[in-house]
Amino acid sequence: MKFEKNKKILIVGLGLIGGSYAQALSDAGYEVGAIDVKKDSVDFALTHGYIQHGRDFPDGGYIEKFDIIVFALYPHIFIDWIKENQHFIKKNAFLTDVTGVKGSVVYKVQGILRSDLEFIGAHPMAGLESSGVENADKKIFEGANYIVTPTEKNSMESIELCKTLGKVLGFKNISVLTPEKHDEMIGFLSQLTHCIAISLMVCKDTDELSRYTGDSFRDLTRISKINDVMWSELFSLNKQELIKQMDLFEDKFQKLKEYIQDDDIEKVRDMMRLSTERRKKCEKSAAKKEINN
């Protein structure tokens, strides 16, 4: 299957990401429909032109019209949806998702899916602190990263289709990783950083401190305003990898604490110099990708 303008696209789940997908794809000229259990979300998306039509229940006659389906659901809801509704899906349809963990989701979905259907995982590395379709904004994809996570069950054609979807949505950097490598990277780059932000916010009552805070605290804790239902599930599903990354962080944090406690300023400065060097490399890499794109 090719990602052509005549393909009908269904978004299942009209939250922030699902709504932003719908907005971007509709603006790009595709026919987009949606299913969400909240009628208000469907109505909002219709009113704002994010979708052309929608349902607030899994209508079989409606589902079978679509060539491409994007699932923007919590992992356990996604898996249950496939179990209960895959018999409605058009033969040879293409399925993908936006789920933040892959190892515990991709193989399970592929294992229960009909043989004529193909599912390939994808992860848009974008978001906001606010949730819901009313906060949808396709601009969050601009300059962001998009990860495709194929397995041996996926064809090269579908991998290319999924990458094309990322390009149409506006992502700048598109990568292909195994589900396992994805979960390792996400455990460090996303889940660990959220854990640090959460811990920082809850370790001290900040009601009074808010009058004195500067950019450093605001920047470090921006992501602590969090969807507890979704993120607790993601942490649990990627528990082993996340704990490895937390152990890694604890080790370096403890070393820094010991150096400060021992007045070993040279060791403190060594860590700072390494930190600065690695941050500069990240900035150079990001600038290079921006130029190439």
Secondary structure, 3 states (H helix, E strand, C coil): CCCCCCCEEEEECCCHHHHHHHHHHHHCCCEEEEECCCHHHHHHHHHCCCCCEEECCCCHHHHCCCCEEEECCCHHHHHHHHHHHHHHCCCCCEEEECCCCCCCCHHHHHHHCCCCCEEEEEEEECCCCCCCHHHCCHHHHCCCEEEEECCCCCCHHHHHHHHHHHHHHCCCEEEECCHHHHHHHHHHHHHHHHHHHHHHHHCCCCCCHHHCCCHHHHHHHHHHCCCHHHHHHHHHHCHHHHHHHHHHHHHHHHHHHHHHHCCCHHHHHHHHHHHHHHHHHHHHHHHHHHHHC
